Amino acid sequence: MNKENIEILRKNLQLEISKKTAENFETFIQLFKIYNSHTNLISKNDEKLLFEKHIYDSLSLKLFFEKYPHNLNTKILDVGTGGGFPSLPAAIAFGDFEIYPLDSIAKKIGFIELVQKELRLENIHPICKRIEDLPVDYKNSFDIAVSRAVAPLNVLLEYTIPFIKKNGYFIAFKAKNADTEIQDAQNALSVLKSKVIDRISYNLPLEQDLARELIVIQKQAETSDIYPRKSGLAKKKPL
């Protein structure tokens, strides 16, 4: 990671990047570009803005942790991680958290395993499964769930809330239409006994399309064991 990007993180997110962490990010970026040349992790156009649109966006989790401090060994489930966002940048920058990136596409999990091995990231635990197929003992076991660019909020709630501990948090990375998604998710929030408690706004370091926010949702009571429903019903028939 170059000095300019390190300074952007320090200035905008108050995130200090050590020399070793910067070297790890540089290795990650190189591995990402090599892997993306033969496996579609993100589009070629997006690759040109890998830091601005993906790494920086992932590290905006720092804004959440400033407001809602967590202990060491906090367990984070990243639903639909794709090419490893926010899991990999978070695992590199926040080494105290245990991060579980989840995706059903083996090639994408394969990339995360490659980075895990090359950088010796002991705090990342990749899972290649559909969320509906996770073992029952994963339910109510995570302190935090996150998801970025996967599905509308009403769908994401069914994917994530059952796996979070009571009083734990789900953080949805959103851009446009967040107001509409929250409105459409009112029934899902009620059924899954959860509540939107915060909306943390920030800007990507871009000239256009830069507004983003973290929608912070807290699980306030136990949810029914029937969720998430099988056979993709969360997406086909959202709550």
C-alpha positions as CSV (number, residue, x, y, z in Angstrom):
1,M,0.0,0.0,0.0
2,N,1.5,3.3,-1.0
3,K,2.1,6.3,1.2
4,E,-0.7,8.3,-0.3
5,N,-3.3,5.6,0.5
6,I,-1.9,5.2,4.0
7,E,-2.3,8.9,4.6
8,I,-5.9,8.8,3.3
9,L,-6.7,6.1,5.9
10,R,-5.0,8.0,8.7
11,K,-6.7,11.3,7.8
12,N,-10.2,10.0,7.0
13,L,-10.6,7.0,9.2
14,Q,-8.0,7.8,11.9
15,L,-6.6,4.4,11.1
16,E,-2.8,4.0,11.6
17,I,-1.1,1.5,9.3
18,S,2.2,0.0,10.4
19,K,5.0,-0.8,8.0
20,K,4.3,-4.5,8.3
21,T,0.6,-4.0,7.7
22,A,1.3,-1.9,4.7
23,E,3.6,-4.6,3.3
24,N,0.8,-7.2,3.8
25,F,-1.7,-5.0,2.0
26,E,0.8,-4.6,-0.9
27,T,1.1,-8.4,-1.1
28,F,-2.6,-8.8,-0.9
29,I,-3.1,-6.3,-3.8
30,Q,-0.6,-8.1,-6.0
31,L,-2.2,-11.5,-5.3
32,F,-5.6,-10.0,-6.0
33,K,-4.6,-8.6,-9.4
34,I,-3.0,-11.9,-10.4
35,Y,-6.0,-14.0,-9.3
36,N,-8.5,-11.5,-10.8
37,S,-6.8,-11.9,-14.2
38,H,-8.2,-15.4,-14.6
39,T,-11.0,-15.5,-12.0
40,N,-13.7,-12.8,-11.9
41,L,-13.5,-11.5,-8.4
42,I,-14.4,-7.9,-9.4
43,S,-14.7,-6.2,-12.8
44,K,-11.6,-4.9,-14.6
45,N,-12.9,-1.4,-14.2
46,D,-13.3,-1.8,-10.5
47,E,-9.8,-3.3,-10.2
48,K,-8.5,0.1,-11.2
49,L,-10.1,1.5,-8.1
50,L,-9.3,-1.5,-5.8
51,F,-8.2,0.7,-2.9
52,E,-10.9,3.4,-3.2
53,K,-13.9,1.2,-3.8
54,H,-13.1,-2.0,-2.0
55,I,-10.2,-1.8,0.5
56,Y,-11.1,1.6,1.8
57,D,-14.8,0.7,1.9
58,S,-14.0,-2.4,3.9
59,L,-11.8,-0.6,6.4
60,S,-14.7,1.9,7.1
61,L,-15.6,-0.7,9.7
62,K,-13.2,1.4,11.8
63,L,-16.0,3.9,12.1
64,F,-18.3,1.3,13.7
65,F,-15.7,0.1,16.1
66,E,-15.0,3.7,17.3
67,K,-18.7,4.0,18.4
68,Y,-19.2,0.4,19.5
69,P,-15.9,-1.0,21.0
70,H,-15.4,-4.7,21.0
71,N,-13.2,-7.1,22.9
72,L,-10.4,-9.2,21.6
73,N,-11.4,-12.3,19.7
74,T,-14.7,-10.8,18.6
75,K,-16.2,-13.2,16.0
76,I,-17.3,-11.6,12.8
77,L,-19.3,-13.5,10.0
78,D,-18.9,-11.9,6.5
79,V,-21.9,-13.1,4.5
80,G,-21.3,-13.3,0.7
81,T,-17.7,-12.2,1.0
82,G,-17.0,-12.6,-2.8
83,G,-13.4,-11.7,-3.4
84,G,-12.9,-11.2,0.4
85,F,-14.5,-7.8,1.1
86,P,-14.6,-6.7,3.9
87,S,-13.0,-9.9,5.3
88,L,-9.5,-9.7,4.0
89,P,-8.8,-6.0,4.5
90,A,-10.3,-6.3,8.0
91,A,-8.3,-9.3,8.9
92,I,-5.1,-7.6,7.8
93,A,-5.8,-4.3,9.6
94,F,-7.7,-5.6,12.7
95,G,-5.7,-8.6,13.8
96,D,-7.5,-9.1,17.1
97,F,-10.8,-10.1,15.5
98,E,-11.7,-13.6,14.4
99,I,-13.3,-13.3,10.9
100,Y,-15.3,-15.9,9.1
101,P,-15.7,-15.1,5.3
102,L,-18.6,-17.1,3.8
103,D,-19.3,-17.6,0.1
104,S,-20.8,-20.5,-1.9
105,I,-18.4,-20.1,-4.8
106,A,-15.3,-22.2,-4.4
107,K,-13.0,-20.1,-6.6
108,K,-13.6,-17.1,-4.4
109,I,-13.0,-18.9,-1.2
110,G,-9.9,-20.4,-2.8
111,F,-8.5,-16.9,-3.2
112,I,-9.1,-16.1,0.4
113,E,-7.4,-19.3,1.4
114,L,-4.4,-18.3,-0.8
115,V,-4.1,-14.9,0.9
116,Q,-4.6,-16.5,4.3
117,K,-1.6,-18.8,3.6
118,E,0.7,-16.2,2.0
119,L,0.1,-13.7,4.7
120,R,-0.2,-16.2,7.6
121,L,-3.5,-14.8,8.7
122,E,-4.4,-16.9,11.7
123,N,-7.5,-14.8,12.4
124,I,-9.4,-15.7,9.2
125,H,-11.5,-18.8,8.8
126,P,-13.0,-19.2,5.3
127,I,-16.2,-21.2,4.8
128,C,-17.4,-22.4,1.4
129,K,-21.2,-22.9,1.9
130,R,-24.5,-21.3,1.3
131,I,-25.7,-19.4,4.3
132,E,-28.8,-21.7,4.5
133,D,-26.5,-24.7,4.8
134,L,-24.5,-23.6,7.8
135,P,-24.6,-26.1,10.7
136,V,-27.2,-25.3,13.4
137,D,-24.4,-24.7,16.0
138,Y,-23.4,-21.6,14.1
139,K,-26.6,-20.0,15.1
140,N,-26.4,-17.4,17.8
141,S,-22.6,-17.7,17.9
142,F,-21.3,-14.5,16.2
143,D,-20.8,-11.1,17.9
144,I,-21.1,-9.3,14.5
145,A,-22.2,-10.1,11.0
146,V,-21.4,-7.9,8.0
147,S,-22.4,-8.0,4.4
148,R,-21.4,-5.8,1.4
149,A,-23.1,-5.6,-2.0
150,V,-24.9,-8.9,-1.7
151,A,-28.7,-8.4,-1.5
152,P,-31.5,-6.0,-0.3
153,L,-31.7,-5.4,3.4
154,N,-34.8,-7.5,4.0
155,V,-33.0,-10.5,2.5
156,L,-29.8,-9.8,4.3
157,L,-31.5,-9.7,7.6
158,E,-32.8,-13.3,7.2
159,Y,-29.3,-14.4,6.2
160,T,-27.5,-12.8,9.1
161,I,-29.6,-12.2,12.2
162,P,-30.1,-15.9,13.1
163,F,-26.3,-16.3,13.4
164,I,-25.8,-13.3,15.7
165,K,-25.8,-13.5,19.5
166,K,-28.6,-11.6,21.3
167,N,-27.5,-7.9,21.5
168,G,-25.0,-8.5,18.7
169,Y,-24.8,-6.4,15.6
170,F,-25.4,-6.7,11.8
171,I,-23.6,-4.1,9.7
172,A,-24.9,-3.6,6.2
173,F,-22.7,-1.7,3.8
174,K,-25.1,0.4,1.6
175,A,-25.0,3.2,-0.9
176,K,-28.0,4.5,-2.8
177,N,-31.6,3.6,-1.8
178,A,-30.8,2.9,1.9
179,D,-33.9,4.7,3.0
180,T,-36.1,2.6,0.7
181,E,-34.4,-0.6,1.8
182,I,-34.9,0.2,5.5
183,Q,-38.6,0.9,4.9
184,D,-39.0,-2.3,2.9
185,A,-37.3,-4.2,5.7
186,Q,-39.7,-3.2,8.5
187,N,-41.5,-6.6,8.6
188,A,-38.2,-8.5,8.5
189,L,-36.9,-6.4,11.4
190,S,-40.0,-7.2,13.4
191,V,-40.1,-10.9,12.6
192,L,-36.3,-11.3,13.4
193,K,-36.6,-9.2,16.5
194,S,-34.0,-6.6,15.4
195,K,-33.8,-2.8,15.2
196,V,-31.9,-0.3,13.2
197,I,-30.0,1.6,15.8
198,D,-27.5,3.7,13.8
199,R,-26.5,4.9,10.3
200,I,-22.9,5.8,10.0
201,S,-22.2,8.0,6.9
202,Y,-18.9,8.3,5.2
203,N,-17.4,9.1,1.7
204,L,-15.2,7.0,-0.4
205,P,-12.0,8.8,-1.7
206,L,-13.5,9.2,-5.1
207,E,-14.7,12.2,-7.2
208,Q,-18.1,10.7,-8.0
209,D,-20.5,8.1,-6.4
210,L,-18.7,8.5,-3.1
211,A,-21.5,8.5,-0.5
212,R,-21.8,5.3,1.6
213,E,-23.2,4.3,4.9
214,L,-23.0,1.5,7.5
215,I,-26.5,0.5,8.6
216,V,-26.1,-0.8,12.1
217,I,-28.8,-3.3,13.3
218,Q,-29.0,-4.9,16.7
219,K,-30.5,-8.2,17.5
220,Q,-32.7,-7.7,20.5
221,A,-34.1,-11.1,21.2
222,E,-33.8,-14.7,20.0
223,T,-35.2,-15.6,16.6
224,S,-37.1,-18.6,15.5
225,D,-35.1,-21.7,14.5
226,I,-36.8,-21.8,11.1
227,Y,-34.6,-18.9,9.9
228,P,-32.9,-18.7,7.5
229,R,-35.4,-20.7,5.4
230,K,-34.0,-23.3,3.0
231,S,-34.0,-23.4,-0.8
232,G,-33.4,-19.7,-1.3
233,L,-36.8,-18.6,0.1
234,A,-35.2,-15.6,1.8
235,K,-34.5,-14.2,-1.7
236,K,-37.5,-15.6,-3.5
237,K,-40.1,-14.6,-0.9
238,P,-38.5,-11.9,1.4
239,L,-40.0,-11.3,4.8
